[in-house]
Every structure is written in C-alpha cells, then in structure tokens.
Amino acid sequence: MKQVPNAMVEQRTTVGFKGVDSLCPYCGVGCALTFRVDASGERILDVQGRDGAANAGRLCVKGRYGYDYAMHPQRLRKPLIRRESSYPKQPLSGDVKGNGGGPRKPGGIVDYDEILPHFREASWDEALDLVANRLAGLRDRHGGDSLAGFGSAKGSNEEAYLFQKLVRAAFRTNNVDHCTRLCHASSVAALLEGIGSGAVTNVVRDIENADTAMLAGCNPTDNHPVAATFIKDAAVNGTKLVVVNTRRPRIADHAEIYLQIHPGTDVALFNGMMHVLIRENLIDREFIDTRTEGFSELRKVVEEYDPDTTAALCGVDPDDLVRAARLLGGGRRAMIFWGMGISQHTHGTDNSRCLISLAMITGNVGKPGTGLHPLRGQNNVQGASDAGLIPMVYPDYQAVDDPGVQAYFEDYWGTSLSPKPGLTVTEIMGAALEGQVRGMYVQGENPFVSDPDTNKVRKALMALEFLVVQDLFLTETAEFADVILPGSSFMEKLGTYTNTDRRVQIGRPAMSLPGEARQDWEIICEIGTRMGYEMRYESVSAVFDEFAGCTENYKTLSHENLGRYGKWYPCLDPATSDGEPIVFGDTFPRGKALLVPARLRQPEEHVDSDYPLILNTGRVLEHWHTGSMTRRSAALDRISPDAFVEINPEDAARLHVVDGAMVEVASRRGSIRLKAKVVPRVAEGTVFVPMHFREACANVLTSPALDPQGKIPTFKYCAVRVRPLEGASHGKEAMGG
Amino acid sequence: MSKDMVKLSIDGRDIEVPEGTTIWDAARELDIDIPVLCHSTRMRPVGVCRLCVVDVGARNLQASCVRPCEDGMKVETDTPKVERHRRMLLEMLLSDYPEDSAREASTGDDELLELAVRYGIESVRLPDGAADRPRGVDLSSPVIAVDHQACILCDRCVRGCDELQHNDVITRTGKGYDTRIAFDLDAPMGESTCVACGECMAVCPTGALTNQALGNVKLKPLNGE
C-alpha cells in the first residue's frame, strides 16, 4: 500500500522566518504585502499578497518576485569619496561616456570594476563633513540658488518632507524637485488650475460603479498591473472601456472602443468628443451651471472640432469617436483614467485640461463610478508631491511666493526662507550647464538615465562643482559624484507612502541595513545639522507628525492610527473612518471648477525625410524606470533581459529590418543600438523604446522641449530614423546581458 | 435589507443569513470549519473537489461551497457518512500524489496533506494511477514550478488567472485521467503568454504550482507564527 508522503525532505535547509506586513516598493497602486524574512534579517524568502484596500491580496510580477534587488551584492556598504586622481570629473564607464567612449561592455548592470577604483572608502564623519562643508561653502559664496536637490518619489513621505526642508531651510533655495516633473507635473498643473487639487477624485476600485471608463494614454496591464485587474473585473461586469492610445495596450483587448490616435492629437480627439456631447445634448446642464465656470469659452473652442474633420486629423473612424463620446455622456457614470501618454507632451497640460472638461461637462465628478484619476507612477509620487518636493510649493501645495505662507513656514521651521520659486528638474540641468547651479544633492534618483537628452545631461553633471549622490547602487549618475552615500532600501525602512488613491499606508522594515549603509532620513538630518541647521528627530513617526502638522490633508493622521492597512486622505475622524474614497461631491477646493479650453498645437519637433518616424518611450511590465532595481532582480532580469525597439511590420519591411535584428535608432540628438521587435501594436510611422536599458538609453534620443505650465519633457514624441546594422542581422549576437 | 433572510440550523446551531448565502459561508459565520480544497474566499465557488459536502437530508450529499442556504434547512457537517465520504475522496486524491510535494517541502502549507493529517489517513488502499503514466513537470517559467502530478484539478489556478487577474492563460486540457492544466494552447509555461504575476502559485492548494525560488529551503515560522 502506498504511504502518504509526510514531505520532510532531507536535502532542504530549514529556515526560520517571520512575516513583516509592508507594501510593494514599485508602482503607485500601493499593494499591501507580507515579506517573509529569515531570522538574520538579511534575506527575504518570499512575498505574499495582503488584503489591502488597493489590491485585495493580488500582486504582479514585480511585487511578488522583484524584491531581491535589496539583497544584491552590488549594494553600497560604505560612503565613497572620489579620488584626487579622478579629477577633472569625467563619466567613468563605457556606457555613460556615450558613443565611442572607453572599453565598451554593453548590456546589463553597471560594471563596478570600471567605477569603484575611482573612489575610496571613507568614514561617515569624513563623508558627511565633506558634503556639508562643500554645499555650505557654495551657498555662502554664491547664494542658496547655486544649490539644488533631487529627492525621490520612491522614498517615504517623511523622507520627502525632510529633503525639501533641508533644501529650503539649510540650502536656502527652492531648487528642489523630483521625478513628478517627468511624470504627472502637467496633470497636476491642470488639476490645480481646474479644481484646486492635484490628487485623484475617485479611487481605482470605484470603477466597479462606473458605466464607462476612459483609459487615455495609459497602459495599466504593464504599468499598474494590479489596478488593471480591477479594471478588467469591471469590464467583465459590464463597464464599457474606451481606450485611447497611440500604441495598442493590452487593456484594449477588453475595450468596447479602442482609438489608436496619431501621436500628439489628443487635444483634438477630446475636443471632438466634447463637440459631439454638446451637439447631442448629452451634457449635464445643472452640473455645468452650479459647479463650473468657463463653459461658453470651452463651447466656442470645441465647436471648431466637428467629428469628421477631427477623426481624420486623429486617424480614427468618426463613428468610433462619436460612439466613444456617447458612452461618456447622457447621464452615464463615467470615470477617466490617464497616464504618461497624456502628461509627457509639450501639450501635456492641455491634454489634461481637456480630460477635466470632459468629466465636468458630463457631470462626472464627485459621485461613485465617476471622477478623474491620473494613475500615479511611483509608489510615493503622490506623497512626495504632497510633502512639498516641488520647487513652487511647500507641503500641501502652499505657494512659496505667498508671503503669508512664507511667514508661516519661517515660523514653523525657525529660519528665513527664499520667496523665489525654484527651478524644475529639467531647468536645474540647464542651470548646471550654465554654471548657475554649482552643487547638487541627488537622493534616490538617476537623472543620467531618466532625464531627456542624455548628452546634455552628461555635460550638465560634469559641469557641477560638487555632486553628492545617495543611493543603493553605483548609478550612472553616481559616476559624476564627488561623494556617494549608501542609503536604505524600501525593505529596510519605516515610513508612510501615499498611493495613487490618496491612501496613506505604512511600509515596515523587513531587513537590516547592509554594511554601514544608513537610513535615508538620518542622512538628510545629518547633512542639515552639519550645515548649521539643526534637524533632530526622535523617530520616523515624529517626522510624520511635523509634516502632517503643516498640512490640511494629513493633519488627522499618525503612524498609530494608520495601522496595518492605512487610510485615504482626507480622513476627518481616523478613529471611525477609513477616509474618503470619493471627494468633491459638493464643491471643489477652488469653488467652481474652471473649464480651460485648449486648441491642438503643432508638436515642437517635426518629422521630415531625415527623421521620418515618431518615437514613443515608456515602460515594460517587468522593469522599473532606470532599471537600477529591476535589472538587479534575478527573475525580472531573466524574463526581460534586453533593450528593444518596437517597429510596425510595414515600416520594418520598408527599412529591411527583421524581427530580432540589431538596428540603430537615431534622433537629432544622438543614437542607440538595440534589437528590433517587429509588432503591429505600434502604428505605422511610430516606434517604441522602453526607458530602462542603460546600454540603449531611450533618453539619448528624447527631446528636452517642455510643456509650458507643467515643465514636463516630451518623452512621448520625438522624430527618429531607424536603420538596420550590417553584420548583425541576427538578434542573438551583440548586446547580451 | 434588500435581500430576504433565511433561517436554518447547522450542526444544531441556528443561524439567519441573507438568501443566496452558501452553506459554507454560513458555517464560517458560526466558526464551523468545513474542509475544502477547490474553494477560496477570494473566488467564485465552483464545487469541484466535493470535500465540502454536507448532509442536508437530501438524496445525496451537497457541496456546501455552492449550495445556497434554504429556510428551515438542517445541515450536518460532520456525520459519519459525510466523514466517510471525505476520507474516500482524500484517498483518491492521494493515490497518485507525488512523494515530494514542493509546497509542503518549502512553505509547509500543502492543504491536501494537511487534510490527510486531519483525517488520519496514513496509507492509501487504491492503486497509484501514475505508476506507469507520470504526468510530468514543467520548469520553463523562471519563477513558478509546475508539477502536474501534484495537481488535483481544483480549478483555483484557472480562476486565479482568468477571474482575479484576467490574464486568461491557464485552462484545462485532455480527457479522463490525462486531464491536466495547460497554458495557452498547451505551451510550456515559460513560453506561454503568462505574465508571471504568481496568482496561480499563490492560490494553488497543493504542490502543483510553487515558487521556484524556494526550491531548496524549508520555511519554518519563528516565534510560533
């Protein structure tokens, strides 16, 4: 008789574990999870989904398998100081030097052997004193505006708050920004102008109450995968999806209507839809009269966009445009989601203005199944913005050039502050190039890979007199550093994070810090204190309390009442309430919503016979931004190891490009070499390159042209050409990794 | 209250629940633990494993995870008849179960083996159907190990993939004893359209879908967790 196995397998090592309830470190969905970690606190064993408000136990590939970057052997363990012999500063690795520079070893992650010899290990005291002395020296000689700081949307609210406080109070400048500038800055500009608040009105999962959801310029199955599962749930249960995207996203498989518009024609499409809604009287007159202003101007502008002309301009079927409009109006409950395809344009603010107007004229705000939801990218880009990691505003979007606000914060922080709005990410790079910004503190960002026009960024970083980089790894940006400080990963820190739904949740430390690495919040405080501005806190929760104390939205919250599952802000009574999943039912922060009409503008950059294709950039499911985390995750790297360019079969045939072959993609600013993926999901005349791969860095190609209000670069539109590379017609050869 | 309420008794205890509530859910409210393998609170019940059967006085035993409560119903969840039925089902499932359940060996939470212990089943009287026709393993995914031999066709992974994550990758293929789960049109998992979200692995109750990263460790809770 067969014995029932009792499953004790001798070959296995028994490992004791404890479960730590925390969050996913990746995207803005903010999935709750449990890390199972060994007794030493040095090894995460696995990840389990937890029943959080945003994920109901679900996870995606990054959350479930992408945790091992924190345990990577390349983690920085000691402070590093650049050796005397490595001045004047130059980029150090072949990949960062750019075309033709150095012994090229393309692919994969940074080769430490190439970089580390240029730095020596130092004690924390030596490194911190050097940082504080050099930054204070520049400040005292050239004024506060000669300094700038890039904080991080991957850090906690507490870190973001401390970082902007350091820059404002100790550096004495408002030159502080973070990757929101590359992300939703234009959406936030339009929302602040239109309704007076940059946060979402309705949470993602409210889609279950919607008759229609429009998904514009977003690719949730890749970029917000767990949110996408709830969007797909809704579609199964009858919510009609209207998907607008130049590159067919997988969510389009679940859509009622998919509109593959020509790049850059978003404003025309939305105006065309509003034209139909007004013409067919599918608008909400009462809502327009009582809750909005500016309708007559809007009406005048959208009148110019009749569906036939507009559809031709956008490259879609006029019937689809009309059907899509009808699905949004006529009293149907409609929700609007949008992503970087809307925001990352020189007309990003205009795009968002149109979406806001679409929601307003159909009365689709302030009740279940409606609302405006710009899908936040980073796990804490909402919170970092709320905490004031933005050059024009203090925490809670209080303007730095408002004398009353300035006086309040001078009192709150006990120092004098600059009334001058600071420079944004892209402007800071320009100012560095011109010698106006001389010293920088970059914490947890990697502008060399993430900012547009890499060749310009390289020159800007080289021009800096002093750069301190605080990160987990030797990033491409760190090659330009004078001092490199080893910081803490998500899995090692305590802090709060605000997700795309405005839900504030606590991330808890699962692991111990490697080597001499320190908590990011402590490093920030050390620098401030050593620069002569005392920053001392008893605990992370004390930092939270100080932050919450100068805001409206967070003032009722504390680490204690956030508990295991967090709360949505606003939350009037945390003892009894989970917070507000839907806001603005009666009024908007600015009173009535302002409808701001927009007309289609020509793109800054033109396609011509030299550069005939339009480049779109973005992410893939398995990777995160500049790849510094996900390319150090064994599973994610194995699933998605290589850079690629997606090209339409028609264009590929014309250019003699074969699937899997190496090609060169060139713009007016630079060129990269990578593998071609011939796929119909990109439209003819367009190509797509993901942003994660340093060896084929998409931002070598992109243009630094900015949206005038949001100051966001146009990552979704630049002119390129593609040519096959001779002798590399089989993709397997070069560019491994 | 929009729904009518129904009154019933479970193991002699009275309870009132909204119409449409399943017996399994009602029993949970009374802290009565009815064993089940195919059902999970995160999923639509399908009633395929039949371990949750209960006696409602009908002609045959009823799967409590799908059977709605009825007014006046008297439910018995652990009569000798019910328990005998469950033991037989467990023995059948265990008859071709692999020697080494990758779930039990790594995370120690194989639900089938846990039920075998609960029902005191130490040996199986049935022949091992896999003796001359093993169902095979699939290690093509970088993250998930598939052991078809440990699959009990409970459908949790299918629902996890189709109904929770809506990736529509996992299905069933084959007939009779050769029935097994498949990816796309029976591609190896690593070559299918699987996006490696891991939902199937998370919901699988047996050693069929497990975490490759835990291939050589046995996890044991510290401090009695």
Boltz contact constraints between the chains, C-beta under 6 A:
constraints:
  - contact:
      token1: [A, 1]
      token2: [B, 123]
      max_distance: 6.0
  - contact:
      token1: [A, 2]
      token2: [B, 124]
      max_distance: 6.0
  - contact:
      token1: [A, 2]
      token2: [B, 128]
      max_distance: 6.0
  - contact:
      token1: [A, 3]
      token2: [B, 123]
      max_distance: 6.0
  - contact:
      token1: [A, 4]
      token2: [B, 94]
      max_distance: 6.0
  - contact:
      token1: [A, 4]
      token2: [B, 116]
      max_distance: 6.0
  - contact:
      token1: [A, 4]
      token2: [B, 121]
      max_distance: 6.0
  - contact:
      token1: [A, 4]
      token2: [B, 122]
      max_distance: 6.0
  - contact:
      token1: [A, 5]
      token2: [B, 99]
      max_distance: 6.0
  - contact:
      token1: [A, 7]
      token2: [B, 101]
      max_distance: 6.0
  - contact:
      token1: [A, 7]
      token2: [B, 104]
      max_distance: 6.0
  - contact:
      token1: [A, 7]
      token2: [B, 105]
      max_distance: 6.0
  - contact:
      token1: [A, 9]
      token2: [B, 100]
      max_distance: 6.0
  - contact:
      token1: [A, 9]
      token2: [B, 105]
      max_distance: 6.0
  - contact:
      token1: [A, 12]
      token2: [B, 216]
      max_distance: 6.0
  - contact:
      token1: [A, 12]
      token2: [B, 217]
      max_distance: 6.0
  - contact:
      token1: [A, 12]
      token2: [B, 218]
      max_distance: 6.0
  - contact:
      token1: [A, 13]
      token2: [B, 217]
      max_distance: 6.0
  - contact:
      token1: [A, 14]
      token2: [B, 218]
      max_distance: 6.0
  - contact:
      token1: [A, 14]
      token2: [B, 220]
      max_distance: 6.0
  - contact:
      token1: [A, 15]
      token2: [B, 217]
      max_distance: 6.0
  - contact:
      token1: [A, 15]
      token2: [B, 219]
      max_distance: 6.0
  - contact:
      token1: [A, 16]
      token2: [B, 220]
      max_distance: 6.0
  - contact:
      token1: [A, 16]
      token2: [B, 222]
      max_distance: 6.0
  - contact:
      token1: [A, 17]
      token2: [B, 219]
      max_distance: 6.0
  - contact:
      token1: [A, 18]
      token2: [B, 222]
      max_distance: 6.0
  - contact:
      token1: [A, 39]
      token2: [B, 222]
      max_distance: 6.0
  - contact:
      token1: [A, 46]
      token2: [B, 211]
      max_distance: 6.0
  - contact:
      token1: [A, 57]
      token2: [B, 42]
      max_distance: 6.0
  - contact:
      token1: [A, 60]
      token2: [B, 197]
      max_distance: 6.0
  - contact:
      token1: [A, 61]
      token2: [B, 196]
      max_distance: 6.0
  - contact:
      token1: [A, 61]
      token2: [B, 197]
      max_distance: 6.0
  - contact:
      token1: [A, 64]
      token2: [B, 198]
      max_distance: 6.0
  - contact:
      token1: [A, 65]
      token2: [B, 143]
      max_distance: 6.0
  - contact:
      token1: [A, 229]
      token2: [B, 165]
      max_distance: 6.0
  - contact:
      token1: [A, 229]
      token2: [B, 166]
      max_distance: 6.0
  - contact:
      token1: [A, 232]
      token2: [B, 166]
      max_distance: 6.0
  - contact:
      token1: [A, 635]
      token2: [B, 142]
      max_distance: 6.0
  - contact:
      token1: [A, 635]
      token2: [B, 143]
      max_distance: 6.0
  - contact:
      token1: [A, 638]
      token2: [B, 142]
      max_distance: 6.0
  - contact:
      token1: [A, 639]
      token2: [B, 142]
      max_distance: 6.0
